[in-house]
């Protein structure tokens, strides 16, 4: 089981708190309405294809991609378009969104049909039509990952079943409930890419999932299920590749540089469902948990459902939450309103009690070096933090490799001085991008003057 599995550098061992791991997925009743932001992926926002008053069906395209990285957005309920316009989301961005009032009938788009093509290029194009993005939280368009850049080839598919963040059990429930569908999805990806070698990496605290996938793949000699040592952030692409393949992805490059394609178990499963039913990505499983959630559980909800509706379905709050997070406690995004909505890449909603969050006041760095030891990317978090606070973000990037930071939160988690390290790194990266844009604009202006 562990032959060839390597220990990842750095990392931490947060309390797993996976209280929902043994709870079967429950389908949530339809909400009264959904709101679909036109950006639920890395890349440019989609362009709305509907207007106020239009009738829509489940699976109908309501947002068309505008660049190579974008993927379409589909209606998750049937009903009437109530509004199309900008809405404020976490991060301070206003994103054009389509608000649909549900009619409760869930009328399917007549154009939906199973995918019949088995030509690799046609299959990959159809994955783009499905709107599938990485369901582990990143939101990278899946179809784009399926084709390696020029000069690169894939020889290994790594299926990510690590799910190392505390609380979240969405991937675990997929492995337990739908192991056969995951294997079918793997075979489809193999057809699209020509990859023969498949490694499924699952942390050893998920023994039932390991057993289920071993049993589902026992007749396929090309698929190996590997038990990984439980350690955060084992589920990061670079960390997982090193753990199961022993390969190191060079700084600034993608996994394709070392011949590896990484997809999460939920993404793989969504591919299988798309090919078999023709239903695009319109719903997903969300772990709803946290100290003030009355009835924690895994819930399948339509994309675009209000966070408040999901929490209400789970019994509401036993007391006022100290913080609401979309995603896990290590890398998730704090939410300012329960009117924000579930996105394609939303794998968890957490409503945390005061004793579940760090409320210590930030103090001076004591130079203990724990952040350096914990960093899985082997960076110098304390040094980068000091430079950024001194207004030297570009030096942090050029000399200390700020942009290699994966924002996993290990440094902040382990810091005895409660330094806001990850927050400073995000700020520093934004400052570097701004400086690069200004330099490019200045160069363009100088060129025009000549």
Helices and strands as residue ranges (DSSP letters): E 26-27, E 33-37, E 47-48, E 55-56, E 61-64, E 73-74, E 79-89, E 93-102, H 120-130, H 142-145, E 156-161, H 170-177, H 179-193, E 197-203, H 207-216, E 223-228, H 237-245, G 255-258, E 260-264, H 265-277, E 283-289, E 297-302, H 307-313, E 323-326, E 333-334, E 348-352, G 354-356, H 370-374, H 381-389, H 393-398, G 402-404, H 410-414, H 421-449
